[in-house]
Amino acid sequence: MRKFQATIPSKLVKKLNLQPEDLLKIEEIDGKIVITPVVAMPKEQLWFYSPKWQREEAIVDKNIKEGKVKTSDSKEELFKELGLYLRLV
């Protein structure tokens, strides 16, 4: 069986920073072959890229940028700021 191969021009390889082991998605769209670099990741990490999670990340980033966050040096300090109390068992 014959293999069909295509060569990506070096100018595009450099521009897209393609590496020898990179994954490429190849599909036909309106009679054209479209090649798109893709990144593979474990399924258990996909939640991070969901639209809902990314919207919430953007809100957090905005709050950090605007200085609307507090930090604590210890869990005791954090609990006090939150109005919580430690109960030693």
Backbone bond lengths (Angstrom), bond angles and torsions (degrees), N, CA, C in turn:
res aa  C-N    CA-C-N  psi(-1)  N-CA   C-N-CA  omega(-1)  CA-C   N-CA-C  phi
1 M - - - 1.458 - - 1.524 109.54 -
2 R 1.310 116.32 133.55 1.462 120.82 179.72 1.509 111.21 -80.35
3 K 1.327 114.46 145.77 1.453 122.23 176.01 1.521 108.40 -101.79
4 F 1.323 116.06 138.46 1.458 119.75 174.44 1.518 108.07 -103.28
5 Q 1.311 116.14 130.56 1.452 121.43 -179.05 1.524 109.47 -130.73
6 A 1.305 115.42 152.74 1.463 121.07 176.70 1.522 107.69 -130.15
7 T 1.304 116.62 149.02 1.456 121.96 177.53 1.525 108.62 -106.02
8 I 1.319 114.99 129.92 1.467 120.13 177.35 1.522 106.80 -90.03
9 P 1.328 117.62 126.49 1.466 119.96 -178.79 1.540 111.30 -56.34
10 S 1.334 115.27 139.81 1.471 120.83 -176.02 1.535 112.34 -57.46
11 K 1.322 117.12 -31.77 1.467 121.21 178.12 1.538 110.29 -59.92
12 L 1.346 116.82 -42.29 1.471 120.80 178.84 1.524 111.23 -73.03
13 V 1.330 116.79 -36.95 1.468 120.51 178.08 1.520 109.45 -58.77
14 K 1.320 116.69 -45.24 1.473 121.04 179.01 1.523 111.54 -67.53
15 K 1.334 116.97 -45.66 1.456 121.60 -177.80 1.532 111.02 -60.21
16 L 1.339 117.03 -40.50 1.468 121.67 -178.49 1.523 112.46 -92.32
17 N 1.331 116.61 1.55 1.463 122.17 -179.41 1.532 111.90 52.35
18 L 1.323 116.28 45.76 1.462 121.24 -179.82 1.521 110.52 -76.93
19 Q 1.321 115.33 142.43 1.460 122.56 178.90 1.531 108.61 -118.17
20 P 1.338 118.10 157.09 1.470 121.08 -176.11 1.532 115.80 -52.70
21 E 1.311 119.74 -34.82 1.469 120.82 -177.25 1.531 113.47 -97.05
22 D 1.333 118.72 6.92 1.461 121.28 179.61 1.535 110.75 -62.91
23 L 1.334 114.96 148.47 1.458 120.86 177.02 1.519 109.73 -91.48
24 L 1.324 115.27 142.08 1.458 120.77 178.81 1.525 108.95 -126.87
25 K 1.309 116.27 134.42 1.463 122.01 175.09 1.524 106.19 -94.03
26 I 1.332 116.26 126.96 1.462 120.53 -179.51 1.522 107.74 -118.59
27 E 1.330 115.78 124.21 1.457 120.14 -179.68 1.519 110.26 -143.22
28 E 1.319 114.74 162.86 1.456 120.94 177.19 1.528 107.26 -104.19
29 I 1.315 115.92 126.18 1.461 121.50 177.46 1.521 107.95 -131.55
30 D 1.311 116.10 118.64 1.472 122.05 179.68 1.529 112.14 50.41
31 G 1.328 116.30 44.70 1.463 120.69 176.63 1.516 114.71 77.28
32 K 1.331 117.21 9.98 1.464 121.05 179.38 1.522 109.44 -118.07
33 I 1.306 116.64 147.43 1.462 121.44 174.11 1.522 107.25 -88.03
34 V 1.335 115.90 122.77 1.459 121.40 -179.16 1.522 108.23 -115.33
35 I 1.323 116.32 123.89 1.464 122.82 -179.17 1.521 107.66 -111.91
36 T 1.340 115.95 124.12 1.453 121.32 -176.93 1.522 110.24 -127.11
37 P 1.348 118.77 125.65 1.466 119.96 174.12 1.529 109.38 -64.72
38 V 1.317 116.48 137.84 1.463 121.01 179.08 1.519 110.03 -129.78
39 V 1.325 114.99 158.84 1.450 121.17 177.01 1.521 107.43 -115.96
40 A 1.312 116.67 127.31 1.462 120.94 177.53 1.527 108.51 -93.25
41 M 1.328 114.91 142.67 1.461 119.15 176.95 1.521 108.31 -145.47
42 P 1.321 116.54 157.27 1.461 119.47 177.95 1.534 110.97 -61.44
43 K 1.336 116.33 141.97 1.467 120.86 -178.94 1.521 112.52 -55.77
44 E 1.340 116.94 -35.71 1.466 118.86 -177.14 1.524 112.67 -67.18
45 Q 1.329 118.57 -8.12 1.464 121.20 177.58 1.528 113.03 -102.68
46 L 1.320 118.11 -2.48 1.466 121.17 -176.36 1.526 113.62 -66.41
47 W 1.332 118.01 -26.07 1.468 121.19 -179.81 1.523 111.63 -53.72
48 F 1.333 116.03 -34.63 1.462 120.38 -176.36 1.527 111.55 -62.93
49 Y 1.308 117.65 -28.06 1.463 121.85 -176.14 1.526 113.18 -97.21
50 S 1.336 117.70 6.84 1.465 120.12 177.56 1.525 108.89 -67.20
51 P 1.329 117.74 148.61 1.472 120.32 179.87 1.531 112.14 -55.59
52 K 1.332 117.85 -41.51 1.472 121.31 -179.39 1.526 110.49 -60.92
53 W 1.326 117.03 -48.34 1.459 120.42 -178.29 1.526 110.70 -63.48
54 Q 1.317 117.13 -41.85 1.463 120.56 -179.26 1.535 111.59 -65.52
55 R 1.354 117.64 -36.48 1.473 120.03 175.44 1.521 109.91 -61.55
56 E 1.342 115.79 -44.52 1.463 119.86 -179.28 1.529 111.48 -67.07
57 E 1.319 116.90 -37.37 1.475 120.71 176.06 1.532 110.22 -61.43
58 A 1.332 116.75 -40.55 1.471 120.58 179.68 1.528 110.74 -62.62
59 I 1.336 117.01 -39.15 1.472 120.92 177.98 1.527 110.06 -63.94
60 V 1.319 116.55 -45.18 1.468 120.75 179.44 1.530 110.13 -62.09
61 D 1.327 116.89 -46.08 1.470 120.52 179.13 1.531 111.02 -58.52
62 K 1.345 116.55 -41.57 1.467 121.09 178.95 1.531 110.24 -63.83
63 N 1.322 116.73 -44.44 1.464 120.53 179.36 1.531 111.70 -62.33
64 I 1.319 117.04 -40.00 1.467 121.04 177.51 1.529 109.76 -63.60
65 K 1.335 115.80 -46.66 1.461 120.98 -179.08 1.526 111.64 -60.78
66 E 1.339 116.49 -36.68 1.463 121.22 -178.99 1.523 112.82 -85.85
67 G 1.335 117.39 3.13 1.457 121.19 177.91 1.515 114.09 72.10
68 K 1.315 116.64 26.05 1.466 121.04 -178.64 1.529 112.30 -92.54
69 V 1.296 117.13 28.42 1.464 121.24 178.75 1.519 109.43 -125.45
70 K 1.315 115.59 155.76 1.460 121.10 176.73 1.519 107.90 -120.36
71 T 1.323 114.53 155.20 1.462 119.48 175.22 1.522 108.62 -123.50
72 S 1.299 114.46 157.79 1.463 120.87 177.98 1.514 108.55 -130.65
73 D 1.323 115.50 148.64 1.460 120.07 179.62 1.523 112.42 -89.82
74 S 1.318 116.09 -12.02 1.468 119.00 -179.81 1.518 109.07 -153.38
75 K 1.320 116.66 163.44 1.460 119.37 177.62 1.525 110.57 -67.54
76 E 1.320 117.15 -31.76 1.468 120.01 177.71 1.530 110.56 -62.76
77 E 1.326 115.70 -44.83 1.460 120.76 178.31 1.530 110.65 -63.70
78 L 1.319 116.36 -42.40 1.456 121.12 178.65 1.524 110.88 -60.91
79 F 1.324 116.83 -49.13 1.464 120.94 -179.12 1.529 110.63 -61.01
80 K 1.334 117.00 -39.27 1.466 121.12 179.12 1.524 110.23 -63.10
81 E 1.347 116.84 -45.45 1.470 121.97 178.57 1.527 111.07 -60.53
82 L 1.321 116.37 -34.88 1.464 121.15 -179.02 1.528 112.64 -85.08
83 G 1.316 116.66 -3.99 1.455 120.16 -178.54 1.514 112.56 77.32
84 L 1.314 116.47 22.56 1.457 121.93 178.28 1.511 109.42 -104.42
85 Y 1.294 116.78 157.46 1.453 120.42 -179.08 1.504 109.34 -128.50
86 L 1.323 114.94 139.91 1.467 120.65 177.40 1.509 109.56 -80.04
87 R 1.290 115.55 136.79 1.447 120.06 174.71 1.519 106.76 -119.97
88 L 1.272 117.05 114.26 1.452 121.20 -179.37 1.517 109.47 -77.87
89 V 1.304 115.67 133.81 1.473 121.01 179.81 1.493 109.41 -111.02
